[in-house]
């Protein structure tokens, strides 16, 4: 599996707007539909990546734990489905149902949203505050497939807890590590 790190994005960056189709409901969903009063977590994931498969259950627990505290959650897949058919929206729907996703799982067909967020890998996590300003961009936690460290969501949980307690989110943030986003070939 190719190992790709997330790209630095300046803290304070305003969340890029989007409107994408939800693979589960088939409805169009935009940033303001998923925005939480306290903050919003945007996750770039996909179906086939072993790094994402490793954390699927924890991202569902994370969303369930923090949605009731005023945080919004959304997952976006931007992979090229022509060359990676296992990431097709129909299979996204099945994956969301299998893992009991409690958040929209959107398909970024044009890949414009991934480019706007400078997403580089799956999973890639962004935490925005209540004003949609970036306060955290990095890993879920220190766990990776086969490294023996339990999946806890600690890094993102610490960022969300800081927001809840009106504390500054730590500025030293470890990048996420996963499979590179599967970009469409250039025309």
Secondary structure, DSSP 4 states (H G I P E B T S, - for coil): ---EEPPP--TTPBPPP-EEEETTT--EEEHHHH--SSEEEEEE--SS-HHHHHHHHHHHHHHHHHHTTTEEEEEEE---TTT-GGG-HHHHHHHHHHTT--SEEEE-TTSHHHHHHT--EESEEEEEETTSBEEEEE-S-S--TTS-PPP--HHHHHHHHHHHTT-PPPS--PPPEEEEP-PPPP-
